[in-house]
Amino acid sequence: QGKQAEQTVAVVEELPSVAVQQVFVKEVPQVATYTSTIQPYVKNNIVPQTAGRITKINVEVGDKVKKGQILAEIDKVQLQQAQLQLHNAEVELGRLKALYEAGGLSKSDLDAIEMAYNVSRTQYENLKENSVLLSPINGVVTARNYDNGDLYAGAAILTVEQIRPVKLLVNVSENYYSKVEKGDKATITLDALPGESFTATVSLKYPTINAATHTFPVELTLANKDEKVRPGMFARAQLNFGTESHVVVPDVAIVKQPGSGERFVYVYNQGKVNYVKVELGQRLDDAYELLGGLPDGATVVIAGQGRLTDGMEVRVEK
């Protein structure tokens, strides 16, 4: 009997020693951070409707412009020709109207002349509008592709961007679709402006989910009244979706499965441990939010996992 007792003691001493901790459900703030690039609120490429020689460009890159300001002027030779054609068409129409009223012209012939006059008038008005290029927005000139005297060849003469406000697009997980509403606030930080943060507003929520990524685009608008934020800057947008009740587990309990990205914990119950796969949410200092895998009140191993296997008996350190 004494030998049997010694053998029993030896077996107990050979059991792996572990430390355990009970986990509980907590209210976890649902805060997510997304990366994006700042975009102009509006971007306009300034182009003429028809080809022509550029006689004068009135602005340079970096200039601030007002809506309706003259940005560039196009050679008026075509405009003058169109004006002459319109005048001739107008005189001819008046002459033929008098002839029609005297019974010397059919209605169909008069209609044809009126149509020709209307075509000439439309051409003239288009060229008149085309000869002076105006800024459609309040903004800043961000590109100039020609010099005075160049012949317009297809590329935009100028690019004007509205940078007050600016906007950015983020792709939000479908899990939060019902929690995003127009008018919600987001905190924006930028690598180019360390130590500063800005407030943006949800201005557009796209109505469909991307089936491949399980995300949906959200447009954020930033007032940018001081124009510190510029298009092209790398940005991080933090959105707060309220709180949810989830199990929180110490980070030391999480074990990564070799050869995969899966995570698991060892759950202790009545002297044994069992391998349980878990789905991690966000990191919370020295713990992780779990989106699935563990019930409230479960006991997990927080030390000694190195020698464990599924279903193994263990000894809990007191």
LORO-810178 format. One record per residue (C-alpha): residue in one letter; x, y, z. Coordinates in nm, 2 decimals, padded with zeros to 4 digits. Example, Ala and Ser with C-alpha at 12.3 -4.5 7.8 and 13.67 -1.06 7.14 Angstrom:
2
PT residuo     xx     yy     zz
PT       A  01.23 -00.45  00.78
PT       S  01.37 -00.11  00.71
! end
This chain:
318
PT residuo     xx     yy     zz
PT       Q  00.00  00.00  00.00
PT       G  00.29  00.24  00.07
PT       K  00.44  00.18 -00.27
PT       Q  00.10  00.24 -00.44
PT       A  00.07  00.57 -00.25
PT       E  00.42  00.68 -00.36
PT       Q  00.33  00.59 -00.73
PT       T  00.01  00.79 -00.71
PT       V  00.20  01.09 -00.57
PT       A  00.46  01.06 -00.86
PT       V  00.18  01.06 -01.12
PT       V  00.03  01.38 -00.97
PT       E  00.36  01.55 -00.97
PT       E  00.42  01.47 -01.34
PT       L  00.09  01.65 -01.45
PT       P  00.16  01.98 -01.63
PT       S  00.12  02.27 -01.41
PT       V -00.10  02.56 -01.53
PT       A -00.24  02.89 -01.42
PT       V -00.60  02.96 -01.49
PT       Q -00.84  03.26 -01.49
PT       Q -01.22  03.29 -01.52
PT       V -01.35  03.52 -01.80
PT       F -01.66  03.72 -01.80
PT       V -01.88  03.92 -02.04
PT       K -01.82  04.30 -02.04
PT       E -01.95  04.60 -02.22
PT       V -01.69  04.66 -02.49
PT       P -01.67  05.00 -02.68
PT       Q -01.70  04.92 -03.05
PT       V -01.43  05.15 -03.19
PT       A -01.28  05.08 -03.53
PT       T -01.00  05.26 -03.72
PT       Y -00.98  05.27 -04.10
PT       T -00.71  05.41 -04.33
PT       S -00.79  05.62 -04.63
PT       T -00.66  05.91 -04.85
PT       I -00.79  06.26 -04.83
PT       Q -00.98  06.36 -05.15
PT       P -01.10  06.70 -05.28
PT       Y -01.47  06.75 -05.22
PT       V -01.51  06.84 -05.59
PT       K -01.25  06.81 -05.87
PT       N -01.31  07.00 -06.20
PT       N -01.11  06.96 -06.51
PT       I -01.13  07.28 -06.71
PT       V -01.16  07.21 -07.08
PT       P -01.31  07.39 -07.38
PT       Q -01.59  07.23 -07.58
PT       T -01.40  07.25 -07.91
PT       A -01.04  07.27 -08.01
PT       G -00.87  07.61 -08.03
PT       R -00.56  07.81 -07.95
PT       I -00.52  07.92 -07.59
PT       T -00.47  08.29 -07.59
PT       K -00.43  08.35 -07.22
PT       I -00.42  08.15 -06.89
PT       N -00.49  08.38 -06.60
PT       V -00.39  08.16 -06.30
PT       E -00.11  07.94 -06.18
PT       V -00.09  07.62 -05.97
PT       G -00.17  07.70 -05.61
PT       D -00.39  08.01 -05.68
PT       K -00.72  08.03 -05.50
PT       V -01.01  08.10 -05.74
PT       K -01.37  08.20 -05.70
PT       K -01.67  08.05 -05.87
PT       G -01.73  08.24 -06.20
PT       Q -01.37  08.37 -06.21
PT       I -01.21  08.37 -06.56
PT       L -00.94  08.11 -06.57
PT       A -00.84  08.10 -06.94
PT       E -00.94  08.25 -07.27
PT       I -00.95  08.07 -07.61
PT       D -00.89  08.23 -07.96
PT       K -01.20  08.40 -08.08
PT       V -01.16  08.34 -08.46
PT       Q -01.42  08.06 -08.46
PT       L -01.65  08.27 -08.25
PT       Q -01.63  08.57 -08.49
PT       Q -01.70  08.33 -08.79
PT       A -02.00  08.19 -08.60
PT       Q -02.13  08.53 -08.52
PT       L -02.11  08.63 -08.89
PT       Q -02.29  08.31 -08.99
PT       L -02.56  08.37 -08.73
PT       H -02.61  08.73 -08.85
PT       N -02.65  08.61 -09.21
PT       A -02.89  08.34 -09.10
PT       E -03.10  08.59 -08.91
PT       V -03.12  08.83 -09.21
PT       E -03.22  08.54 -09.44
PT       L -03.48  08.42 -09.20
PT       G -03.64  08.77 -09.18
PT       R -03.64  08.80 -09.56
PT       L -03.80  08.46 -09.60
PT       K -04.06  08.52 -09.33
PT       A -04.18  08.82 -09.53
PT       L -04.19  08.61 -09.84
PT       Y -04.39  08.34 -09.66
PT       E -04.64  08.59 -09.53
PT       A -04.69  08.72 -09.89
PT       G -04.76  08.36 -10.01
PT       G -04.44  08.32 -10.20
PT       L -04.28  08.05 -09.98
PT       S -04.41  07.72 -09.84
PT       K -04.43  07.64 -09.47
PT       S -04.18  07.35 -09.51
PT       D -03.92  07.58 -09.66
PT       L -03.97  07.83 -09.39
PT       D -03.93  07.56 -09.12
PT       A -03.60  07.45 -09.28
PT       I -03.47  07.80 -09.27
PT       E -03.57  07.84 -08.91
PT       M -03.40  07.51 -08.82
PT       A -03.08  07.63 -08.99
PT       Y -03.10  07.96 -08.80
PT       N -03.14  07.77 -08.47
PT       V -02.84  07.56 -08.54
PT       S -02.63  07.87 -08.61
PT       R -02.75  08.03 -08.29
PT       T -02.66  07.72 -08.09
PT       Q -02.31  07.70 -08.24
PT       Y -02.25  08.07 -08.17
PT       E -02.37  08.04 -07.81
PT       N -02.15  07.73 -07.75
PT       L -01.85  07.90 -07.89
PT       K -01.92  08.22 -07.70
PT       E -01.93  08.02 -07.38
PT       N -01.62  07.82 -07.49
PT       S -01.41  08.13 -07.55
PT       V -01.39  08.22 -07.19
PT       L -01.34  07.94 -06.93
PT       L -01.48  08.01 -06.59
PT       S -01.42  07.83 -06.26
PT       P -01.73  07.63 -06.16
PT       I -01.64  07.63 -05.79
PT       N -01.45  07.80 -05.52
PT       G -01.12  07.62 -05.49
PT       V -00.75  07.60 -05.57
PT       V -00.57  07.54 -05.90
PT       T -00.39  07.20 -05.87
PT       A -00.27  07.15 -06.22
PT       R -00.18  07.35 -06.53
PT       N -00.10  07.16 -06.85
PT       Y -00.06  07.44 -07.11
PT       D  00.11  07.77 -07.17
PT       N -00.03  08.08 -07.35
PT       G -00.04  08.02 -07.72
PT       D -00.06  07.65 -07.70
PT       L -00.32  07.46 -07.91
PT       Y -00.57  07.27 -07.70
PT       A -00.49  06.90 -07.75
PT       G -00.72  06.70 -07.53
PT       A -00.58  06.72 -07.18
PT       A -00.74  06.95 -06.93
PT       I -00.61  07.30 -06.95
PT       L -00.64  07.34 -06.57
PT       T -00.76  07.14 -06.27
PT       V -00.95  07.31 -05.99
PT       E -01.02  07.13 -05.66
PT       Q -01.25  07.23 -05.38
PT       I -01.06  07.17 -05.06
PT       R -01.30  07.33 -04.81
PT       P -01.45  07.08 -04.73
PT       V -01.25  06.76 -04.82
PT       K -01.37  06.41 -04.81
PT       L -01.25  06.05 -04.76
PT       L -01.39  05.70 -04.82
PT       V -01.36  05.42 -04.57
PT       N -01.47  05.05 -04.61
PT       V -01.66  04.95 -04.30
PT       S -01.73  04.59 -04.20
PT       E -02.09  04.47 -04.28
PT       N -02.13  04.39 -03.90
PT       Y -02.17  04.76 -03.84
PT       Y -02.41  04.84 -04.13
PT       S -02.71  04.91 -03.92
PT       K -02.50  05.13 -03.68
PT       V -02.38  05.38 -03.94
PT       E -02.61  05.68 -04.00
PT       K -02.57  06.00 -04.19
PT       G -02.45  06.27 -03.95
PT       D -02.24  06.03 -03.73
PT       K -01.90  06.17 -03.62
PT       A -01.55  06.03 -03.69
PT       T -01.21  06.14 -03.56
PT       I -00.95  06.19 -03.82
PT       T -00.57  06.19 -03.77
PT       L -00.30  06.24 -04.03
PT       D  00.06  06.14 -04.06
PT       A  00.14  06.48 -04.21
PT       L -00.01  06.66 -03.91
PT       P  00.11  06.47 -03.60
PT       G -00.05  06.55 -03.27
PT       E -00.36  06.70 -03.43
PT       S -00.71  06.55 -03.48
PT       F -01.01  06.66 -03.68
PT       T -01.38  06.58 -03.67
PT       A -01.55  06.45 -03.98
PT       T -01.91  06.37 -04.05
PT       V -02.07  06.07 -04.23
PT       S -02.21  06.24 -04.54
PT       L -02.29  05.93 -04.75
PT       K -02.36  05.56 -04.67
PT       Y -02.35  05.33 -04.97
PT       P -02.66  05.11 -04.99
PT       T -02.49  04.78 -05.09
PT       I -02.23  04.54 -04.94
PT       N -01.93  04.42 -05.13
PT       A -01.97  04.04 -05.15
PT       A -01.59  03.98 -05.18
PT       T -01.48  04.19 -04.89
PT       H -01.80  04.20 -04.68
PT       T -01.76  04.58 -04.64
PT       F -01.95  04.88 -04.75
PT       P -01.81  05.23 -04.84
PT       V -01.88  05.53 -04.62
PT       E -01.80  05.88 -04.72
PT       L -01.68  06.12 -04.45
PT       T -01.67  06.50 -04.50
PT       L -01.42  06.72 -04.31
PT       A -01.50  07.09 -04.29
PT       N -01.13  07.19 -04.33
PT       K -01.20  07.56 -04.26
PT       D -00.84  07.64 -04.20
PT       E -00.74  07.43 -04.51
PT       K -00.47  07.25 -04.32
PT       V -00.58  06.91 -04.46
PT       R -00.49  06.86 -04.82
PT       P -00.59  06.61 -05.09
PT       G -00.35  06.31 -05.10
PT       M -00.27  06.31 -04.73
PT       F -00.28  05.96 -04.56
PT       A -00.55  05.96 -04.30
PT       R -00.69  05.73 -04.02
PT       A -01.05  05.76 -03.94
PT       Q -01.19  05.63 -03.61
PT       L -01.56  05.55 -03.59
PT       N -01.74  05.47 -03.26
PT       F -02.03  05.22 -03.29
PT       G -02.14  05.22 -02.93
PT       T -02.09  04.92 -02.70
PT       E -02.16  04.55 -02.72
PT       S -02.15  04.27 -02.46
PT       H -01.87  04.03 -02.53
PT       V -01.65  03.79 -02.34
PT       V -01.30  03.95 -02.27
PT       V -01.00  03.71 -02.24
PT       P -00.65  03.80 -02.12
PT       D -00.40  03.82 -02.41
PT       V -00.17  03.57 -02.25
PT       A -00.44  03.30 -02.29
PT       I -00.44  03.33 -02.67
PT       V -00.24  03.07 -02.86
PT       K -00.17  03.09 -03.23
PT       Q -00.21  02.76 -03.42
PT       P  00.11  02.69 -03.61
PT       G  00.08  02.72 -03.99
PT       S -00.24  02.92 -03.99
PT       G -00.39  03.24 -03.86
PT       E -00.63  03.07 -03.63
PT       R -00.63  03.15 -03.26
PT       F -00.74  02.92 -02.97
PT       V -00.74  02.89 -02.59
PT       Y -00.72  02.60 -02.35
PT       V -01.04  02.58 -02.14
PT       Y -01.00  02.42 -01.80
PT       N -01.28  02.21 -01.66
PT       Q -01.26  01.94 -01.38
PT       G -00.89  01.87 -01.40
PT       K -00.87  01.87 -01.79
PT       V -00.80  02.12 -02.06
PT       N -00.97  02.13 -02.40
PT       Y -00.86  02.31 -02.71
PT       V -01.13  02.57 -02.82
PT       K -01.10  02.79 -03.13
PT       V -01.19  03.16 -03.07
PT       E -01.26  03.45 -03.29
PT       L -01.08  03.77 -03.18
PT       G -01.22  04.11 -03.19
PT       Q -01.03  04.42 -03.10
PT       R -00.74  04.44 -02.86
PT       L -00.81  04.60 -02.52
PT       D -00.48  04.69 -02.35
PT       D -00.37  04.34 -02.21
PT       A -00.69  04.16 -02.32
PT       Y -00.89  04.07 -02.63
PT       E -01.25  04.10 -02.71
PT       L -01.39  03.77 -02.83
PT       L -01.65  03.76 -03.11
PT       G -01.72  03.39 -03.05
PT       G -01.58  03.07 -02.90
PT       L -01.62  03.10 -02.53
PT       P -01.92  03.12 -02.29
PT       D -01.95  03.37 -02.01
PT       G -01.77  03.24 -01.69
PT       A -01.54  02.99 -01.87
PT       T -01.20  02.92 -01.71
PT       V -00.90  02.96 -01.94
PT       V -00.53  02.87 -01.91
PT       I -00.32  03.18 -01.89
PT       A  00.02  03.01 -01.82
PT       G  00.18  02.68 -01.90
PT       Q  00.02  02.62 -02.24
PT       G  00.35  02.50 -02.40
PT       R  00.32  02.14 -02.30
PT       L -00.06  02.10 -02.33
PT       T -00.26  01.90 -02.57
PT       D -00.64  01.86 -02.62
PT       G -00.80  01.66 -02.34
PT       M -00.49  01.65 -02.12
PT       E -00.51  01.63 -01.74
PT       V -00.34  01.92 -01.56
PT       R -00.26  02.05 -01.22
PT       V -00.37  02.40 -01.13
PT       E -00.13  02.62 -00.95
PT       K -00.28  02.77 -00.64
! end
